[in-house]
Amino acid sequence: MARPRAERGAGVVYTKDWVVDLMLDLVGYDEKADLGADTIVEPGCGDGAFLRRIVPRLVRSAETYGRPIRDLSAAIRAFELDTRVASIARESVVETLVAHGVSDKDSARLADSWVVEGDFLLGDVGDQVQWVVGNPPYVRVEETSADEYTKYRAKWKTMTGRADVYIGFYEAGLSLLKSGGQLCFICADRWMHNQYGAGLRKHIIDGFALRALIEVHDVDVFDVPVAAYPAVTLIQRAEHSSTSLATANSQFDDAGGQRLLRWLKSHDRSDCADESFSASLLSGQFKSDTSWPSGPPERLRLIADLEHRLPSLSEVGISVRVGLATGADRVYVVDDTGEIEPQFLKMAVGPADLKDGGILWSGRYLVSPWDGDSLVTLGQFPGLRDYFEKHREALKARYVAKKSPDAWWRTIDRPPADGYMQPKLLVADINDRIEPVLDESGHWPLHSAYYITSTDWDLESLGGYLISDIAGAFVEAYSVKMANGHLRVSGQYLKKIRIPSFSDLLPEQAEGLKSAFRNRDRALASTVVQGIVGRESMN
């Protein structure tokens, strides 16, 4: 009789059986191999989703190679922090072993040996092994005690910034691999793109081979729906040569997984366009100092080609900067201007003001304490002084005010000397695509928007370039995807876009981009850009 699933704790999501089987196949944990000769580690076993698939393979392998199953107490190490859940996992192991003909006594002893109650990140995880496989718990910083999190960070150096706990699981798992050993995790792919994953990315690049990356964002891989964007990663302690990339669609299932596995193991590694996935082999390494691209292989090949042939935005005189950070928008951004002197009231714009290709200003002002790029003396301006004095307590509580107590009324950022009067393109931080808007009226962008200026490119032509499919491919590949499906269109991802010098464009190409921007014609923009960069459509 099957045991019920354990009640979920923080970060606990159970992986479907067919996905577990695919992951075990990926690392070569195959019953045709002598599995009892080495050890497999499961770093967060829960109630036994992986163990229920691992144990039968080990039993059948032991039978083939003449190894008594009772002697294989070191063949599995499965860690579980929760005492009650660990007990359920042991019961599940016993049931699985007994169903395969193992005695009750041996089954109980093996279950006690295999399921280790303790914190994988803090305990002694033992000798190096051939396989580490699992679904690390997706635990946010906020869900971990400060003391516990401090201990994790002290032990696992890739947990930088506000790293989620699964970063430590990757480093800990990789530390266990012997030469040639393999780790396969299914986990949210945020670490491949965001800042807190930089340490882990560098750690992998410096000492391991990223053998396969399978994006399963749209696949039903867990037993309940989740808001994360999962990927299966296969990493080996070996020299890196190439990475097999695959993007699965919603039709991907057990049968599709087996077709993908056959492609991964075949000698012919030409591009594969299956009904439920696309796959390709990418030579070389991802760069460790930036986010890793993800997505369909054809898009990644396009990006690799353009990164090789074309300059970055900054190299052709294009600047991407974030809007002004105040540290207290509820104070600095106002609808009611009161008695504040007019010269300190700046038309503020954020994503809500950028609509339908233009600026629909909401009437909000940013109360600026700056005269050009110099901080004003409050005593000279009674209206501004009285307003800031009214909010003195809130403003002085900010880090920037504590750092400069004699200038407690300053914003975090200093505006540019021209007060944002230079014509610019504005882009919202979060959207489902790049939506640049031309501003020639000196609006002040808030921290949730980016502004783009250029000493070379015509801004309307640049806007046309940015709405093209090719420019969008860069942001889609590198960006962190939000729970609502939108992309984070931040400066670090916009700067990834490759673009020629404006002087390299034919006049008709520049005009075509300008027309596409004015009419928000993405199809025209994409056609023009394809001609400029010498690429056919990705589709």
Long-range contacts (C-beta under 8 A, 24 or more apart in sequence): 1-95, 2-95, 3-47, 3-88, 3-91, 3-92, 3-95, 5-47, 5-223, 6-46, 6-47, 6-82, 6-84, 6-85, 6-88, 9-82, 9-85, 9-137, 10-137, 10-139, 10-143, 11-137, 11-138, 11-139, 11-140, 11-143, 11-165, 11-166, 12-46, 12-137, 13-135, 13-138, 13-222, 13-223, 13-224, 13-226, 14-46, 14-47, 14-49, 14-135, 14-222, 14-223, 14-224, 15-49, 15-50, 15-135, 15-186, 15-221, 15-222, 15-223, 16-220, 16-221, 16-222, 16-223, 17-49, 17-52, 17-53, 18-253, 18-254, 18-257, 19-186, 19-221, 19-232, 19-257, 20-49, 20-50, 20-53, 21-53, 21-254, 21-257, 22-232, 22-254, 22-257, 22-258, 22-260, 22-261, 23-133, 23-184, 23-186, 23-232, 24-53, 24-54, 24-57, 24-133, 24-184, 25-261, 26-182, 26-184, 26-212, 26-232, 26-234, 26-261, 26-264, 27-131, 27-133, 27-182, 27-183, 27-184, 27-234, 28-131, 28-182, 29-54, 29-57, 29-131, 29-133, 30-57, 30-61, 31-56, 31-57, 31-58, 31-60, 31-61, 31-64, 32-61, 32-64, 33-61, 34-61, 34-65, 34-67, 35-61, 35-62, 35-75, 36-61, 36-62, 36-65, 36-67, 36-71, 36-72, 36-75, 37-65, 38-75, 38-129, 38-130, 38-131, 39-74, 39-75, 39-76, 39-77, 39-126, 39-127, 39-129, 39-130, 39-131, 40-75, 40-76, 40-77, 40-129, 40-130, 40-131, 40-132, 40-133, 41-76, 41-77, 41-78, 41-79, 41-125, 41-126, 41-129, 41-131, 41-132, 41-133, 41-134, 41-173, 41-176, 42-76, 42-77, 42-78, 42-79, 42-132, 42-133, 42-134, 43-79, 43-120, 43-125, 43-132, 43-134, 43-136, 43-169, 43-172, 43-173, 44-79, 44-80, 44-81, 44-120, 44-134, 44-135, 44-136, 44-137, 44-169, 45-78, 45-79, 45-80, 45-86, 45-89, 45-115, 45-134, 46-80, 46-85, 46-89, 46-135, 47-85, 47-88, 47-89, 47-92, 48-78, 48-88, 48-89, 48-92, 48-93, 49-135, 50-78, 50-133, 50-134, 50-135, 51-76, 51-78, 51-89, 51-92, 51-93, 51-96, 51-114, 51-115, 52-92, 52-96, 54-133, 55-93, 55-96, 55-97, 55-100, 56-96, 56-100, 59-97, 59-100, 59-102, 60-100, 69-97, 69-102, 69-106, 69-110, 70-102, 70-106, 70-109, 70-110, 72-110, 73-109, 73-110, 73-113, 73-114, 74-113, 75-114, 76-114, 77-114, 77-116, 77-125, 77-126, 77-129, 78-114, 78-115, 78-116, 79-116, 79-118, 79-119, 79-120, 79-123, 79-125, 80-115, 80-116, 80-117, 80-118, 81-117, 81-118, 81-119, 81-120, 83-117, 86-115, 86-116, 86-117, 89-115, 90-115, 120-169, 120-172, 121-152, 121-155, 121-156, 121-165, 121-168, 121-169, 121-172, 122-151, 122-152, 122-155, 125-172, 125-176, 126-176, 128-176, 128-177, 128-178, 128-181, 129-176, 129-177, 129-178, 129-181, 130-177, 130-178, 130-180, 130-181, 130-182, 131-181, 131-182, 131-183, 131-184, 132-173, 132-174, 132-176, 132-177, 132-181, 132-182, 132-183, 132-184, 132-185, 133-183, 133-184, 133-185, 134-169, 134-173, 134-185, 134-186, 135-185, 135-186, 135-187, 136-165, 136-166, 136-169, 136-170, 136-173, 136-185, 136-187, 137-165, 137-166, 137-169, 138-164, 138-166, 138-187, 138-188, 138-228, 139-164, 139-165, 139-166, 140-164, 140-165, 141-165, 157-199, 158-199, 158-200, 158-203, 159-196, 159-199, 160-196, 160-198, 160-199, 161-195, 161-196, 162-196, 163-191, 163-196, 163-197, 163-199, 164-188, 164-190, 164-191, 164-196, 166-191, 167-191, 167-196, 167-197, 167-199, 167-200, 170-200, 171-200, 171-203, 174-203, 174-204, 174-207, 174-208, 174-235, 174-237, 177-208, 177-236, 177-237, 178-237, 179-237, 179-238, 180-236, 180-237, 180-238, 181-236, 181-237, 182-211, 182-234, 182-235, 182-236, 182-237, 183-233, 183-234, 183-235, 183-236, 184-232, 184-233, 184-234, 184-235, 185-232, 185-233, 186-216, 186-221, 186-230, 186-231, 186-232, 187-230, 187-231, 187-233, 188-228, 188-229, 188-230, 188-231, 189-215, 189-229, 189-230, 189-231, 189-294, 190-228, 190-229, 190-480, 192-231, 192-291, 192-292, 192-294, 193-291, 193-292, 193-294, 193-478, 193-479, 193-480, 194-291, 194-480, 197-291, 198-288, 198-289, 201-286, 201-288, 201-291, 201-292, 202-288, 202-289, 204-235, 204-288, 205-240, 205-285, 205-286, 205-287, 205-288, 206-288, 207-237, 208-235, 208-236, 208-237, 208-238, 208-240, 209-235, 209-236, 209-237, 209-238, 209-239, 209-240, 209-241, 210-234, 210-235, 210-240, 210-243, 210-285, 210-286, 211-235, 211-236, 211-243, 211-244, 212-243, 212-244, 212-245, 212-246, 212-264, 213-243, 213-244, 213-245, 213-246, 213-294, 214-245, 214-246, 214-247, 214-248, 214-260, 214-277, 215-246, 215-247, 215-248, 215-294, 215-295, 216-248, 216-252, 217-481, 218-248, 218-249, 218-250, 218-252, 219-248, 219-249, 219-250, 219-252, 220-250, 227-483, 229-481, 231-294, 240-285, 241-283, 242-281, 242-282, 242-283, 242-284, 243-281, 243-282, 243-285, 243-286, 244-269, 244-279, 244-280, 244-281, 244-282, 245-279, 245-280, 245-281, 245-282, 245-297, 245-300, 246-277, 246-278, 246-279, 246-280, 246-297, 247-277, 247-278, 247-279, 247-295, 247-296, 247-297, 248-276, 248-277, 249-276, 249-277, 251-275, 251-276, 252-276, 252-277, 271-297, 271-298, 290-478, 290-496, 291-478, 291-492, 291-493, 292-478, 293-477, 293-478, 294-477, 295-473, 295-476, 295-477, 296-538, 298-538, 299-473, 299-476, 299-477, 299-538, 300-477, 302-470, 302-473, 302-535, 302-538, 303-473, 303-474, 303-477, 305-535, 306-470, 306-498, 306-533, 306-535, 307-498, 309-498, 309-533, 310-498, 310-499, 310-500, 310-533, 311-498, 311-499, 311-500, 311-501, 312-495, 312-496, 312-497, 312-498, 312-499, 313-494, 313-495, 313-497, 313-499, 314-495, 316-454, 316-456, 316-457, 316-499, 316-500, 316-501, 316-502, 317-454, 317-455, 317-456, 317-457, 318-452, 318-453, 318-454, 318-456, 318-457, 318-462, 318-499, 319-452, 319-453, 319-454, 320-450, 320-451, 320-452, 320-491, 320-494, 320-495, 321-450, 321-451, 321-452, 321-453, 321-491, 322-445, 322-447, 322-449, 322-450, 322-451, 322-490, 322-491, 323-350, 323-444, 323-445, 323-446, 323-447, 323-448, 323-449, 323-450, 323-451, 324-366, 324-411, 324-412, 324-413, 324-415, 324-444, 324-445, 324-446, 324-447, 325-411, 325-412, 325-413, 325-447, 326-366, 326-411, 326-412, 326-413, 326-446, 326-447, 327-395, 327-398, 327-399, 327-400, 327-401, 327-411, 327-412, 328-391, 328-394, 328-395, 328-398, 329-446, 329-447, 330-394, 331-367, 331-391, 331-394, 331-395, 332-366, 332-367, 332-368, 332-411, 333-364, 333-365, 333-366, 333-367, 333-446, 334-364, 334-365, 334-367, 335-363, 335-364, 335-365, 337-365, 338-383, 338-387, 339-382, 339-383, 339-386, 339-387, 340-367, 340-383, 340-384, 340-387, 341-381, 341-383, 341-384, 343-371, 344-368, 344-369, 344-376, 344-381, 344-384, 346-419, 346-420, 346-442, 346-443, 346-444, 347-441, 347-442, 347-443, 347-444, 348-443, 348-444, 348-445, 348-446, 349-426, 349-439, 349-443, 349-444, 349-445, 349-446, 349-449, 350-428, 350-445, 350-446, 350-448, 350-449, 351-428, 351-429, 351-430, 351-431, 351-448, 351-449, 353-443, 354-426, 354-427, 354-428, 354-435, 354-437, 354-449, 357-435, 357-437, 357-520, 358-437, 359-426, 359-437, 359-439, 359-441, 359-443, 361-443, 366-444, 366-446, 368-411, 368-415, 368-444, 369-409, 369-410, 369-411, 370-410, 370-411, 370-414, 370-415, 370-419, 372-417, 372-419, 373-414, 373-415, 373-416, 373-417, 375-407, 375-409, 375-410, 378-409, 413-447, 415-444, 419-444, 420-444, 420-445, 420-451, 422-453, 423-453, 423-459, 424-451, 424-452, 424-453, 424-459, 425-451, 425-452, 425-453, 425-459, 425-462, 425-463, 425-466, 426-450, 426-451, 426-452, 427-451, 427-452, 427-466, 427-489, 427-494, 428-489, 429-488, 429-489, 429-490, 430-482, 430-486, 430-487, 430-488, 430-489, 431-486, 431-487, 431-489, 432-485, 432-486, 432-487, 433-467, 433-472, 433-475, 433-487, 433-489, 434-466, 434-467, 434-471, 434-472, 434-475, 434-489, 434-494, 435-467, 436-462, 436-463, 436-466, 436-467, 436-517, 438-463, 438-517, 450-489, 450-490, 450-491, 450-494, 452-494, 454-502, 456-501, 456-502, 456-503, 457-499, 457-502, 458-502, 458-510, 458-514, 460-513, 460-514, 460-517, 460-518, 461-502, 461-505, 461-510, 461-511, 461-513, 461-514, 461-517, 462-502, 462-513, 463-513, 463-517, 464-512, 464-513, 464-514, 464-515, 464-516, 464-517, 464-524, 464-525, 464-528, 465-499, 465-513, 465-525, 465-529, 465-532, 466-494, 466-497, 467-516, 467-517, 467-520, 467-522, 467-525, 468-516, 468-522, 468-525, 468-526, 468-528, 468-529, 468-530, 469-522, 469-526, 469-529, 469-537, 469-538, 469-539, 470-526, 470-529, 470-530, 470-533, 470-535, 470-538, 471-497, 471-499, 471-529, 473-538, 474-498, 498-533, 500-532, 500-533, 504-532, 505-532
